[in-house]
């Protein structure tokens, strides 16, 4: 079948187009490990960058604050210029993380690292990228929210992360880090497998499913 398709392409009027098609067929064949390659285009790799655009920060919005998620705990963010830094402690208390990124209006893109308390060496830290968008729902006296996704390694998508801004709480990133007693006394076995993060979130590429974070109650 492939040889018949190649002969047809070579005898066509457009030789450059035929050569391009031959290269495409060869590439598909190589990717399929020598299996029969039909004359169709190969699928592109899945995207790893969020398809989001920055807008204006909603009136009254402020990236500096404390944002709560029932799954991921309290996220303490501090904005200095266009840079935002933050830390969080998971609700079950076995991990803590930190993020650093840049803000453009209502969009924050960041890199994160999460640490397993009581562990050292391979598997003790996980990292990736993510983004948040800042929202102020319509109406009076509504709670501010941040909504986004995180991904492992270079990916910044695949897993949702939503949190509600807490009133009358000032950010204190240093408060989430474990003390020396916690570092020593935390157990060596964890409910989630190494490589999962942040905060025992769903596997990469999946939706939140049963563990999907819901908006926290504002204090």
Backbone as ProteinMPNN parsed JSONL, in Angstrom:
{"seq_chain_A": "XXXXXXXXXXXXXXXXXXXXXXXXXXXXXXXXXXXXXXXXXXXXXXXXXXXXXXXXXXXXXXXXXXXXXXXXXXXXXXXXXXXXXXXXXXXXXXXXXXXXXXXXXXXXXXXXXXXXXXXXXXXXXXXXXXXXXXXXXXXXXXXXXXXXXXXXXXXXXXXXXXXXXXXXXXXXXXXXXXXXXXXXXXXXXXXXXXXXXXXXXXXXXXXXXXXXXXXXXXX", "coords_chain_A": {"N_chain_A": [[0.826, -1.207, 0.0], [1.944, 1.211, 0.798], [4.031, 1.499, -1.079], [2.553, 1.769, -3.452], [1.291, 4.189, -2.955], [3.526, 5.846, -2.898], [4.498, 5.655, -5.555], [2.417, 6.895, -6.885], [2.612, 9.481, -5.899], [5.145, 10.294, -6.78], [4.812, 10.383, -9.58], [3.13, 12.462, -9.8], [2.153, 15.887, -10.643], [3.352, 17.791, -9.073], [6.373, 17.715, -7.921], [7.923, 18.667, -5.671], [5.897, 18.72, -3.705], [5.291, 16.051, -3.643], [7.673, 14.956, -2.663], [7.667, 16.026, -0.11], [5.464, 14.712, 0.916], [6.4, 12.087, 0.873], [8.398, 12.247, 2.822], [6.81, 12.692, 5.047], [5.398, 10.283, 5.195], [7.503, 8.523, 5.718], [8.324, 9.421, 8.22], [6.046, 8.912, 9.824], [6.042, 6.144, 9.58], [8.387, 5.488, 10.919], [7.768, 6.327, 13.506], [5.793, 4.565, 14.169], [7.156, 2.289, 14.633], [7.942, 0.609, 12.513], [5.606, -0.592, 11.74], [2.692, -0.997, 9.591], [2.197, 1.906, 7.846], [-0.271, 4.097, 7.243], [-1.194, 6.486, 4.679], [-1.561, 9.062, 6.229], [-1.711, 12.054, 8.208], [0.502, 12.507, 11.004], [-0.414, 12.7, 14.466], [-0.121, 15.685, 16.38], [1.935, 16.399, 19.305], [0.446, 16.546, 22.619], [-0.679, 19.699, 23.996], [1.29, 21.709, 26.249], [1.266, 24.157, 27.321], [-0.678, 26.668, 28.811], [-3.655, 27.857, 27.339], [-4.348, 30.719, 27.706], [-5.127, 34.179, 28.154], [-3.884, 37.294, 29.276], [-5.677, 39.746, 31.134], [-7.171, 42.792, 32.354], [-6.595, 43.448, 35.798], [-9.209, 42.735, 38.008], [-11.319, 45.266, 39.476], [-10.408, 46.287, 42.68], [-8.979, 43.986, 43.098], [-6.223, 42.07, 44.37], [-3.137, 40.602, 44.344], [-1.556, 39.958, 46.505], [-2.12, 38.139, 49.365], [-4.091, 35.687, 51.219], [-5.158, 32.587, 50.125], [-7.593, 30.099, 50.053], [-7.96, 26.59, 49.664], [-9.837, 23.623, 49.95], [-8.462, 21.264, 49.441], [-5.755, 21.881, 48.93], [-5.004, 23.559, 50.949], [-3.945, 26.573, 52.717], [-2.82, 29.119, 50.704], [-0.271, 31.323, 50.642], [0.366, 34.381, 49.275], [2.586, 36.865, 48.029], [3.03, 39.896, 46.465], [5.436, 41.693, 44.688], [6.193, 44.329, 42.858], [6.122, 43.143, 39.608], [6.406, 40.571, 40.296], [5.459, 37.572, 41.881], [5.508, 35.703, 44.814], [5.052, 32.742, 46.719], [3.809, 30.435, 49.275], [2.563, 27.243, 50.373], [0.761, 24.905, 52.454], [-0.234, 21.611, 52.486], [-3.568, 20.354, 53.098], [-3.682, 17.946, 54.569], [-1.243, 18.051, 55.718], [1.219, 16.8, 55.068], [2.917, 17.762, 53.15], [4.623, 20.634, 51.834], [4.819, 23.59, 49.844], [6.278, 25.854, 47.4], [6.069, 28.717, 45.287], [6.979, 30.732, 42.447], [6.591, 33.467, 40.327], [5.489, 35.511, 37.505], [3.366, 38.332, 37.12], [0.805, 39.483, 34.986], [-1.496, 41.735, 34.803], [-4.513, 40.188, 35.327], [-3.448, 37.666, 35.313], [-1.349, 35.138, 36.462], [1.608, 33.448, 35.987], [3.594, 30.744, 36.903], [6.361, 28.958, 38.461], [6.579, 25.981, 40.348], [7.554, 24.23, 43.356], [7.377, 21.363, 45.346], [7.653, 19.917, 48.582], [8.17, 16.899, 50.349], [7.449, 16.318, 53.626], [9.711, 15.158, 56.035], [11.146, 13.51, 54.367], [14.037, 12.798, 52.368], [16.274, 13.053, 49.554], [15.819, 11.288, 46.348], [12.549, 11.655, 45.085], [11.657, 13.182, 47.156], [11.066, 15.762, 46.506], [8.991, 17.533, 44.18], [8.304, 19.095, 41.055], [7.093, 21.702, 38.857], [5.043, 23.621, 36.577], [2.585, 26.283, 36.377], [-0.534, 28.18, 36.353], [-2.567, 30.985, 37.358], [-5.712, 32.645, 37.253], [-7.224, 35.702, 38.139], [-10.255, 36.378, 39.729], [-13.195, 38.312, 40.27], [-16.297, 37.834, 41.31], [-19.463, 38.952, 39.963], [-21.578, 41.315, 41.669], [-22.273, 42.475, 45.031], [-19.89, 42.675, 47.623], [-18.662, 40.179, 47.165], [-16.703, 37.146, 47.322], [-13.278, 37.121, 46.447], [-11.54, 35.217, 43.95], [-9.107, 32.8, 42.836], [-8.298, 30.963, 39.981], [-7.043, 28.175, 38.255], [-4.549, 26.055, 36.738], [-2.19, 23.348, 37.195], [0.88, 21.721, 36.274], [3.192, 18.971, 35.774], [6.789, 19.055, 35.685], [7.754, 20.633, 32.731], [5.232, 21.225, 31.88], [2.265, 23.195, 32.239], [-0.379, 22.709, 32.608], [-3.342, 20.621, 33.117], [-4.261, 19.855, 35.641], [-6.569, 21.026, 37.941], [-6.664, 23.95, 40.048], [-8.134, 25.743, 42.444], [-9.009, 28.508, 44.493], [-10.15, 30.46, 47.292], [-10.068, 33.819, 48.272], [-9.115, 34.826, 51.5], [-10.62, 36.782, 53.947], [-9.465, 39.333, 56.182], [-7.043, 38.11, 56.745], [-3.6, 38.123, 56.773], [-0.893, 37.57, 54.522], [1.564, 35.142, 55.33], [4.101, 33.658, 54.461], [6.218, 32.211, 55.668], [5.038, 30.754, 57.66], [4.126, 28.285, 56.842], [6.13, 26.439, 56.507], [7.64, 23.416, 57.708], [8.566, 22.714, 61.138], [11.544, 21.706, 62.999], [10.846, 19.486, 64.555], [8.668, 18.356, 63.188], [9.94, 17.646, 60.822], [11.513, 15.509, 61.635], [9.766, 13.652, 62.826], [7.761, 12.933, 61.014], [6.061, 10.304, 59.198], [7.526, 7.638, 57.177], [6.152, 6.579, 55.069], [3.719, 7.265, 52.602], [0.438, 8.272, 51.568], [0.104, 8.882, 48.901], [1.668, 8.153, 45.768], [5.22, 8.449, 44.985], [6.157, 11.274, 43.049], [3.709, 12.365, 42.561], [1.999, 15.432, 42.784], [1.018, 18.89, 43.216], [0.292, 18.457, 46.699], [-0.96, 15.853, 46.82], [-2.451, 15.772, 44.475], [-4.606, 15.078, 41.578], [-3.572, 12.652, 39.043], [-1.183, 13.549, 36.503], [-2.446, 15.251, 33.705], [-5.048, 14.571, 34.133], [-8.469, 15.336, 35.118], [-9.786, 16.935, 38.074], [-11.645, 15.277, 39.292], [-12.809, 13.107, 41.825], [-11.253, 14.303, 43.754], [-11.465, 16.99, 43.29], [-10.893, 20.372, 43.857], [-12.926, 22.442, 45.872], [-14.442, 25.629, 46.267], [-13.32, 27.478, 49.039], [-14.655, 28.359, 52.302], [-15.071, 31.701, 53.079], [-13.361, 33.517, 55.493]], "CA_chain_A": [[0.0, 0.0, 0.0], [2.828, 2.368, 0.864], [4.752, 1.643, -2.345], [1.612, 2.284, -4.44], [1.111, 5.613, -2.668], [4.749, 6.553, -3.276], [4.55, 5.757, -7.012], [1.43, 7.894, -7.288], [3.116, 10.8, -5.558], [6.288, 10.612, -7.623], [4.329, 10.688, -10.924], [2.227, 13.615, -9.787], [2.697, 17.082, -11.28], [4.104, 18.598, -8.116], [7.42, 16.901, -7.33], [8.222, 19.077, -4.28], [4.833, 18.269, -2.82], [5.426, 14.603, -3.521], [8.788, 14.668, -1.767], [7.231, 16.345, 1.245], [4.573, 13.647, 1.35], [7.239, 10.924, 1.122], [9.039, 12.452, 4.12], [5.801, 12.514, 6.077], [5.128, 8.859, 5.314], [8.644, 7.895, 6.362], [8.299, 9.79, 9.627], [4.983, 8.149, 10.469], [6.46, 4.762, 9.661], [9.382, 5.36, 11.978], [7.103, 6.482, 14.79], [4.986, 3.374, 14.428], [8.043, 1.152, 14.885], [8.005, -0.293, 11.382], [4.292, -1.128, 11.408], [2.094, -0.463, 8.374], [1.877, 3.322, 8.009], [-1.218, 4.598, 6.262], [-0.853, 7.839, 4.244], [-2.307, 10.065, 6.974], [-0.835, 12.912, 8.989], [0.707, 12.116, 12.388], [-1.011, 13.61, 15.421], [0.869, 16.484, 17.113], [1.954, 16.111, 20.742], [-0.526, 17.346, 23.374], [-0.133, 20.982, 24.446], [1.746, 21.792, 27.626], [1.158, 25.556, 27.712], [-2.068, 27.079, 28.981], [-4.198, 28.755, 26.324], [-5.013, 31.796, 28.441], [-4.614, 35.512, 27.865], [-3.971, 38.228, 30.393], [-6.591, 40.872, 31.048], [-6.995, 43.742, 33.447], [-6.917, 42.963, 37.14], [-10.515, 43.273, 38.409], [-11.307, 46.349, 40.439], [-10.296, 45.812, 44.046], [-8.176, 42.773, 43.17], [-4.872, 42.198, 44.928], [-2.499, 39.292, 44.358], [-1.041, 39.686, 47.846], [-3.199, 37.686, 50.235], [-4.166, 34.27, 51.56], [-6.201, 31.959, 49.321], [-7.834, 28.781, 50.641], [-8.545, 25.466, 48.937], [-9.998, 22.49, 50.863], [-7.498, 20.208, 49.148], [-4.369, 22.336, 48.94], [-4.741, 24.364, 52.125], [-3.812, 28.029, 52.605], [-1.752, 29.59, 49.83], [0.12, 32.681, 51.021], [0.998, 35.05, 48.147], [3.076, 38.232, 48.206], [3.384, 40.511, 45.185], [6.388, 42.792, 44.716], [6.316, 44.696, 41.451], [5.437, 42.175, 38.756], [6.8, 39.239, 40.757], [4.663, 37.004, 42.969], [6.073, 34.537, 45.482], [4.08, 32.201, 47.668], [4.013, 29.118, 49.857], [1.351, 26.598, 50.863], [0.874, 23.66, 53.214], [-1.395, 20.806, 52.139], [-4.529, 20.212, 54.181], [-3.325, 16.821, 55.436], [-0.03, 18.424, 56.422], [2.417, 16.013, 54.784], [3.728, 18.434, 52.134], [4.544, 22.081, 51.705], [5.362, 23.984, 48.557], [6.557, 27.252, 47.127], [5.963, 29.089, 43.883], [7.489, 32.043, 42.063], [6.172, 33.742, 38.961], [5.285, 36.886, 37.069], [1.974, 38.726, 36.945], [0.384, 40.454, 33.977], [-2.912, 41.984, 35.032], [-5.222, 39.151, 36.089], [-2.836, 36.365, 35.016], [-0.092, 34.784, 37.106], [2.248, 32.218, 35.537], [4.588, 30.478, 37.931], [7.02, 27.661, 38.627], [6.379, 25.527, 41.714], [8.298, 23.094, 43.905], [6.724, 20.858, 46.547], [8.538, 19.089, 49.391], [7.542, 15.926, 51.244], [7.998, 16.506, 54.963], [10.286, 13.952, 56.606], [11.842, 12.713, 53.362], [15.162, 13.394, 51.675], [16.7, 12.262, 48.415], [14.888, 11.168, 45.219], [11.147, 11.537, 45.452], [11.289, 14.084, 48.25], [10.555, 17.001, 45.92], [8.371, 17.477, 42.861], [8.233, 20.449, 40.537], [6.369, 21.902, 37.61], [4.614, 24.977, 36.27], [1.147, 26.476, 36.459], [-1.038, 29.541, 36.179], [-3.794, 31.389, 38.03], [-6.433, 33.843, 36.818], [-7.871, 36.356, 39.274], [-11.662, 36.66, 39.437], [-14.085, 38.928, 41.247], [-17.655, 37.575, 40.821], [-20.352, 40.117, 39.987], [-22.381, 41.463, 42.871], [-21.671, 43.229, 46.121], [-19.237, 41.965, 48.724], [-18.389, 38.79, 46.781], [-15.357, 36.674, 47.608], [-12.351, 37.045, 45.324], [-11.106, 33.851, 43.69], [-8.103, 32.515, 41.817], [-8.581, 29.677, 39.345], [-6.019, 27.841, 37.278], [-4.104, 24.671, 36.586], [-0.769, 23.079, 37.385], [1.379, 20.553, 35.561], [4.504, 18.493, 36.192], [7.939, 19.413, 34.859], [7.577, 21.829, 31.912], [3.815, 21.453, 31.607], [1.563, 24.073, 33.175], [-1.805, 22.4, 32.546], [-3.736, 19.235, 33.346], [-4.859, 19.644, 36.953], [-7.155, 22.29, 38.39], [-6.371, 24.473, 41.38], [-8.986, 26.899, 42.695], [-8.95, 28.916, 45.898], [-10.915, 31.656, 47.645], [-9.321, 34.768, 49.085], [-9.571, 34.901, 52.876], [-10.671, 38.131, 54.478], [-8.859, 39.56, 57.497], [-5.854, 37.282, 56.925], [-2.427, 38.647, 56.099], [-0.018, 36.478, 54.09], [2.753, 34.855, 56.121], [4.639, 32.45, 53.822], [7.098, 31.433, 56.538], [4.256, 29.97, 58.613], [3.755, 26.97, 56.317], [7.271, 25.525, 56.512], [7.655, 22.551, 58.9], [9.644, 22.922, 62.095], [12.465, 20.574, 63.073], [10.146, 18.327, 65.11], [7.9, 17.737, 62.108], [10.862, 17.044, 59.855], [12.041, 14.254, 62.172], [8.739, 12.704, 63.26], [6.801, 12.542, 59.984], [6.263, 8.919, 58.78], [8.272, 7.42, 55.951], [5.265, 6.114, 54.019], [2.722, 8.281, 52.272], [-0.732, 7.745, 50.879], [0.242, 9.075, 47.466], [2.911, 7.62, 45.232], [6.21, 9.465, 44.633], [5.951, 11.884, 41.744], [2.443, 13.069, 42.529], [2.11, 16.734, 43.456], [1.196, 19.249, 44.606], [-0.748, 18.138, 47.672], [-1.711, 14.647, 46.464], [-3.421, 16.127, 43.454], [-4.833, 14.003, 40.629], [-2.459, 12.353, 38.16], [-0.963, 14.515, 35.434], [-3.281, 15.106, 32.528], [-6.423, 14.236, 34.489], [-9.256, 16.346, 35.798], [-9.728, 16.744, 39.505], [-12.466, 14.129, 39.647], [-13.316, 13.083, 43.183], [-10.464, 15.187, 44.591], [-11.523, 18.347, 42.759], [-10.976, 21.37, 44.915], [-14.068, 23.312, 45.852], [-14.14, 26.927, 46.806], [-13.357, 27.471, 50.495], [-15.484, 29.356, 52.957], [-14.321, 32.881, 53.441], [-13.418, 33.826, 56.916]], "C_chain_A": [[0.862, 1.258, 0.0], [3.534, 2.595, -0.459], [3.834, 2.186, -3.427], [1.381, 3.77, -4.247], [2.324, 6.413, -3.081], [4.849, 6.722, -4.785], [3.59, 6.815, -7.517], [1.933, 9.295, -7.036], [4.253, 11.223, -6.481], [5.855, 11.008, -9.024], [3.345, 11.84, -10.941], [2.928, 14.824, -10.382], [3.583, 17.886, -10.344], [5.127, 17.727, -7.412], [7.778, 17.359, -5.919], [7.164, 18.627, -3.287], [4.919, 16.774, -2.591], [6.545, 14.241, -2.557], [8.419, 14.946, -0.32], [6.335, 15.254, 1.798], [5.341, 12.373, 1.676], [7.906, 11.038, 2.486], [8.055, 12.227, 5.26], [5.491, 11.047, 6.288], [6.263, 8.144, 6.035], [8.657, 8.184, 7.851], [7.235, 8.994, 10.376], [5.375, 6.692, 10.635], [7.457, 4.532, 10.773], [8.735, 5.432, 13.352], [6.283, 5.261, 15.151], [5.841, 2.119, 14.572], [8.063, 0.14, 13.763], [6.669, -0.902, 11.013], [3.768, -0.457, 10.153], [1.657, 0.969, 8.613], [0.949, 3.757, 6.892], [-0.865, 6.031, 5.891], [-1.74, 8.877, 4.918], [-1.328, 10.852, 7.815], [-0.704, 12.384, 10.416], [0.077, 13.15, 13.315], [0.076, 14.392, 16.15], [0.846, 16.121, 18.583], [0.952, 16.993, 21.474], [0.107, 18.644, 23.854], [0.287, 20.925, 25.911], [1.674, 23.217, 28.162], [-0.305, 25.953, 27.776], [-2.479, 28.072, 27.902], [-5.03, 29.833, 27.016], [-4.348, 33.118, 28.092], [-4.829, 36.41, 29.074], [-4.974, 39.328, 30.1], [-6.306, 41.838, 32.18], [-7.34, 43.082, 34.78], [-8.255, 43.563, 37.558], [-10.377, 44.351, 39.479], [-11.312, 45.79, 41.865], [-9.452, 44.571, 44.199], [-6.773, 43.038, 43.683], [-4.269, 40.803, 45.019], [-1.904, 38.957, 45.717], [-2.204, 39.31, 48.76], [-3.084, 36.207, 50.537], [-5.372, 33.673, 50.851], [-6.353, 30.504, 49.762], [-8.484, 27.814, 49.663], [-8.682, 24.306, 49.906], [-8.975, 21.385, 50.652], [-6.065, 20.657, 49.353], [-4.03, 23.242, 50.12], [-4.655, 25.852, 51.833], [-2.589, 28.377, 51.766], [-1.478, 31.055, 50.163], [0.892, 33.309, 49.865], [1.411, 36.464, 48.522], [3.548, 38.747, 46.854], [4.323, 41.683, 45.417], [6.703, 43.175, 43.28], [5.495, 43.756, 40.597], [5.723, 40.727, 39.183], [5.921, 38.814, 41.927], [5.375, 35.766, 43.505], [5.06, 34.036, 46.503], [4.476, 30.838, 48.188], [2.669, 28.569, 50.325], [1.712, 25.348, 51.654], [-0.378, 22.86, 52.92], [-2.292, 20.607, 53.355], [-4.18, 19.063, 55.113], [-1.959, 16.994, 56.078], [1.238, 17.674, 56.08], [3.34, 16.658, 53.759], [3.596, 19.943, 52.276], [5.245, 22.48, 50.423], [5.587, 25.471, 48.454], [6.471, 27.507, 45.633], [6.518, 30.489, 43.687], [7.089, 32.274, 40.608], [5.992, 35.223, 38.706], [3.818, 37.136, 36.766], [1.842, 39.702, 35.784], [-1.116, 40.643, 34.149], [-3.543, 40.926, 35.909], [-4.635, 37.764, 35.913], [-1.496, 36.22, 35.716], [0.394, 33.465, 36.527], [3.458, 31.974, 36.426], [5.247, 29.11, 37.759], [6.872, 27.262, 40.087], [7.294, 24.351, 42.058], [7.586, 22.664, 45.178], [7.631, 19.849, 47.241], [7.716, 18.142, 50.262], [8.214, 16.018, 52.605], [8.498, 15.174, 55.515], [11.02, 13.079, 55.62], [12.99, 13.51, 52.782], [15.524, 12.498, 50.506], [15.653, 12.214, 47.318], [13.463, 10.95, 45.692], [10.714, 12.471, 46.554], [10.757, 15.413, 47.746], [9.97, 16.729, 44.549], [8.238, 18.904, 42.362], [7.478, 20.506, 39.226], [6.05, 23.365, 37.41], [3.095, 25.07, 36.394], [0.753, 27.919, 36.211], [-2.281, 29.731, 37.037], [-4.388, 32.588, 37.295], [-7.199, 34.379, 38.023], [-9.286, 36.756, 38.885], [-12.326, 37.378, 40.612], [-15.504, 38.732, 40.719], [-18.505, 38.846, 40.868], [-21.205, 40.142, 41.253], [-21.616, 42.229, 43.939], [-21.069, 42.292, 47.171], [-18.989, 40.486, 48.416], [-16.941, 38.422, 47.087], [-14.507, 36.638, 46.34], [-11.838, 35.613, 45.193], [-9.924, 33.841, 42.733], [-8.382, 31.106, 41.293], [-7.51, 29.406, 38.297], [-5.733, 26.366, 37.217], [-2.63, 24.581, 36.953], [-0.405, 21.845, 36.583], [2.752, 20.174, 36.087], [5.568, 18.889, 35.175], [7.658, 20.691, 34.053], [6.112, 22.143, 31.611], [3.207, 22.366, 32.662], [0.06, 23.824, 33.176], [-2.048, 20.943, 32.932], [-4.462, 18.991, 34.653], [-5.326, 20.973, 37.523], [-6.736, 22.636, 39.813], [-7.182, 25.756, 41.528], [-8.979, 27.224, 44.178], [-9.684, 30.233, 46.081], [-10.082, 32.543, 48.571], [-9.953, 34.879, 50.478], [-9.516, 36.342, 53.382], [-10.022, 38.173, 55.868], [-7.715, 38.6, 57.801], [-4.718, 37.889, 56.124], [-1.497, 37.494, 55.707], [1.224, 36.37, 54.97], [3.378, 33.57, 55.582], [5.495, 31.595, 54.739], [6.328, 30.521, 57.481], [3.955, 28.557, 58.128], [4.905, 25.973, 56.371], [7.275, 24.693, 57.785], [8.784, 22.926, 59.839], [10.494, 21.657, 62.187], [11.793, 19.32, 63.63], [9.354, 17.6, 64.037], [8.813, 17.038, 61.118], [11.343, 15.671, 60.319], [10.949, 13.219, 62.372], [7.715, 12.328, 62.207], [7.088, 11.122, 59.529], [6.975, 8.836, 57.448], [7.392, 6.972, 54.796], [4.138, 7.112, 53.843], [1.587, 7.636, 51.489], [-0.587, 7.845, 49.372], [1.604, 8.594, 47.015], [3.887, 8.737, 44.934], [5.974, 9.975, 43.22], [4.635, 12.598, 41.624], [2.569, 14.348, 43.318], [1.264, 17.718, 42.695], [0.04, 18.74, 45.453], [-1.586, 16.939, 47.335], [-2.796, 14.967, 45.465], [-3.627, 14.973, 42.49], [-3.629, 13.804, 39.734], [-2.393, 13.348, 37.03], [-1.835, 14.204, 34.236], [-4.72, 14.819, 32.852], [-7.133, 15.407, 35.107], [-9.23, 16.056, 37.284], [-10.553, 15.554, 39.968], [-12.965, 14.234, 41.068], [-12.558, 14.041, 44.085], [-10.523, 16.616, 44.17], [-11.749, 19.338, 43.892], [-12.209, 22.212, 44.749], [-13.699, 24.608, 46.527], [-14.323, 26.907, 48.33], [-14.271, 28.52, 51.031], [-14.61, 30.529, 53.361], [-14.468, 33.151, 54.912], [-13.88, 35.256, 57.126]], "O_chain_A": [[0.567, 2.235, -0.689], [3.637, 3.73, -0.925], [4.275, 2.988, -4.25], [1.286, 4.527, -5.212], [2.188, 7.538, -3.563], [5.234, 7.788, -5.265], [3.897, 7.546, -8.459], [1.717, 10.197, -7.845], [4.316, 12.375, -6.911], [6.471, 11.893, -9.617], [2.785, 12.162, -11.989], [4.139, 14.805, -10.601], [4.48, 18.594, -10.801], [4.808, 17.07, -6.421], [7.925, 16.515, -5.035], [7.478, 18.206, -2.174], [4.655, 16.284, -1.492], [6.398, 13.337, -1.734], [8.802, 14.204, 0.585], [6.413, 14.903, 2.976], [5.002, 11.658, 2.619], [7.98, 10.059, 3.229], [8.398, 11.657, 6.295], [5.336, 10.602, 7.426], [6.023, 7.265, 6.863], [8.964, 7.305, 8.656], [7.504, 8.461, 11.452], [5.098, 6.07, 11.66], [7.398, 3.529, 11.484], [9.107, 4.687, 14.258], [6.103, 4.961, 16.331], [5.311, 1.01, 14.627], [8.186, -1.059, 14.012], [6.599, -1.668, 10.052], [4.33, 0.539, 9.698], [0.833, 1.226, 9.491], [1.341, 3.781, 5.725], [-0.284, 6.74, 6.713], [-2.575, 9.502, 4.264], [-0.231, 10.374, 8.105], [-1.671, 11.874, 10.982], [0.037, 14.336, 12.99], [1.103, 13.815, 16.508], [-0.151, 15.59, 19.071], [0.635, 18.083, 20.998], [1.313, 18.685, 24.097], [-0.291, 20.185, 26.708], [1.985, 23.459, 29.328], [-1.084, 25.608, 26.888], [-1.743, 29.009, 27.592], [-6.257, 29.85, 26.918], [-3.159, 33.168, 27.778], [-5.823, 36.295, 29.791], [-5.104, 39.783, 28.964], [-5.303, 41.705, 32.882], [-8.258, 42.266, 34.868], [-8.43, 44.778, 37.475], [-9.44, 44.343, 40.277], [-12.123, 44.929, 42.203], [-9.22, 44.128, 45.324], [-6.208, 44.108, 43.454], [-4.815, 39.925, 45.687], [-1.763, 37.78, 46.05], [-3.157, 40.075, 48.908], [-2.109, 35.555, 50.163], [-6.483, 34.192, 50.963], [-5.372, 29.765, 49.837], [-9.419, 28.159, 48.94], [-7.732, 24.015, 50.633], [-8.655, 20.649, 51.585], [-5.246, 19.908, 49.887], [-2.878, 23.649, 50.272], [-5.207, 26.341, 50.848], [-1.468, 27.979, 52.083], [-2.341, 31.915, 49.988], [1.964, 32.822, 49.508], [0.695, 37.17, 49.233], [4.363, 38.112, 46.184], [4.048, 42.559, 46.237], [7.393, 42.444, 42.568], [4.299, 43.586, 40.834], [5.324, 39.782, 38.503], [5.67, 39.594, 42.845], [5.791, 34.895, 42.742], [4.304, 34.819, 47.078], [5.35, 30.169, 47.636], [1.751, 29.329, 50.635], [2.813, 24.811, 51.538], [-1.484, 23.372, 53.087], [-1.836, 20.681, 54.496], [-4.359, 19.181, 56.325], [-1.555, 16.171, 56.9], [2.257, 17.882, 56.738], [4.438, 16.155, 53.521], [2.593, 20.454, 52.772], [6.158, 21.792, 49.966], [5.149, 26.248, 49.302], [6.762, 26.631, 44.82], [6.533, 31.314, 44.601], [7.23, 31.387, 39.766], [6.291, 36.069, 39.549], [3.12, 36.276, 36.229], [2.65, 40.616, 35.62], [-1.911, 39.818, 33.699], [-3.179, 40.767, 37.074], [-5.252, 36.779, 36.318], [-0.617, 37.071, 35.581], [-0.327, 32.468, 36.569], [4.251, 32.882, 36.675], [4.766, 28.243, 37.029], [7.02, 28.102, 40.975], [7.737, 23.597, 41.192], [7.228, 23.505, 46.002], [8.291, 19.037, 46.592], [6.699, 18.531, 50.837], [9.423, 15.815, 52.716], [7.782, 14.174, 55.467], [11.481, 11.999, 55.989], [12.936, 14.737, 52.709], [15.136, 11.331, 50.462], [14.703, 12.997, 47.333], [13.211, 10.152, 46.595], [9.525, 12.552, 46.865], [10.067, 16.12, 48.48], [10.397, 15.814, 43.845], [8.076, 19.827, 43.16], [7.253, 19.487, 38.572], [6.692, 24.241, 37.99], [2.408, 24.054, 36.501], [1.59, 28.767, 35.9], [-2.958, 28.768, 37.397], [-3.661, 33.437, 36.78], [-7.748, 33.617, 38.82], [-9.501, 37.388, 37.851], [-12.054, 37.09, 41.778], [-15.888, 39.404, 39.762], [-18.289, 39.712, 41.716], [-21.51, 39.097, 41.828], [-20.45, 42.582, 43.757], [-21.653, 41.275, 47.544], [-19.094, 39.64, 49.304], [-16.062, 39.285, 47.107], [-14.96, 36.181, 45.291], [-11.714, 34.89, 46.181], [-9.757, 34.753, 41.922], [-8.663, 30.185, 42.06], [-7.12, 30.3, 37.546], [-6.559, 25.534, 37.593], [-1.92, 25.585, 37.015], [-1.263, 21.026, 36.252], [3.401, 20.966, 36.77], [5.298, 19.037, 33.983], [7.353, 21.728, 34.642], [5.802, 23.233, 31.132], [3.586, 22.317, 33.832], [-0.699, 24.644, 33.693], [-1.118, 20.146, 33.056], [-5.209, 18.019, 34.77], [-4.56, 21.935, 37.578], [-6.492, 21.768, 40.65], [-6.944, 26.736, 40.822], [-8.946, 26.326, 45.019], [-9.822, 31.02, 45.144], [-9.473, 32.065, 49.529], [-11.17, 35.01, 50.61], [-8.498, 37.022, 53.259], [-10.032, 37.194, 56.613], [-7.439, 38.305, 58.963], [-4.861, 38.141, 54.928], [-1.331, 36.547, 56.475], [1.853, 37.373, 55.309], [3.208, 32.505, 56.176], [5.502, 30.372, 54.606], [6.912, 29.599, 58.05], [3.565, 27.707, 58.929], [4.669, 24.767, 56.288], [6.945, 25.213, 58.851], [9.834, 23.398, 59.402], [10.2, 20.656, 61.533], [12.131, 18.208, 63.224], [9.363, 16.37, 63.979], [8.491, 15.954, 60.63], [11.558, 14.776, 59.502], [11.167, 12.034, 62.119], [6.864, 11.478, 62.47], [8.257, 10.74, 59.471], [7.033, 9.803, 56.688], [7.838, 6.983, 53.648], [3.666, 7.721, 54.803], [1.755, 6.603, 50.841], [-1.094, 6.995, 48.64], [2.572, 8.621, 47.775], [3.467, 9.861, 44.657], [5.636, 9.212, 42.315], [4.439, 13.367, 40.683], [3.17, 14.366, 44.392], [0.819, 17.398, 41.593], [-1.079, 18.609, 44.958], [-2.801, 16.967, 47.529], [-3.926, 14.495, 45.586], [-2.903, 13.98, 42.563], [-2.758, 14.671, 39.659], [-3.406, 13.926, 36.635], [-1.951, 13.056, 33.806], [-5.558, 14.817, 31.951], [-6.503, 16.359, 35.568], [-8.701, 15.028, 37.706], [-10.191, 14.892, 40.941], [-13.472, 15.273, 41.491], [-13.111, 14.546, 45.062], [-9.712, 17.418, 44.635], [-12.629, 19.185, 44.739], [-12.526, 22.655, 43.645], [-12.731, 24.664, 47.284], [-15.32, 26.402, 48.846], [-14.635, 29.464, 50.329], [-13.53, 30.348, 53.924], [-15.547, 33.03, 55.492], [-13.992, 35.707, 58.266]]}, "name": "protein", "num_of_chains": 1, "seq": "XXXXXXXXXXXXXXXXXXXXXXXXXXXXXXXXXXXXXXXXXXXXXXXXXXXXXXXXXXXXXXXXXXXXXXXXXXXXXXXXXXXXXXXXXXXXXXXXXXXXXXXXXXXXXXXXXXXXXXXXXXXXXXXXXXXXXXXXXXXXXXXXXXXXXXXXXXXXXXXXXXXXXXXXXXXXXXXXXXXXXXXXXXXXXXXXXXXXXXXXXXXXXXXXXXXXXXXXXXX"}
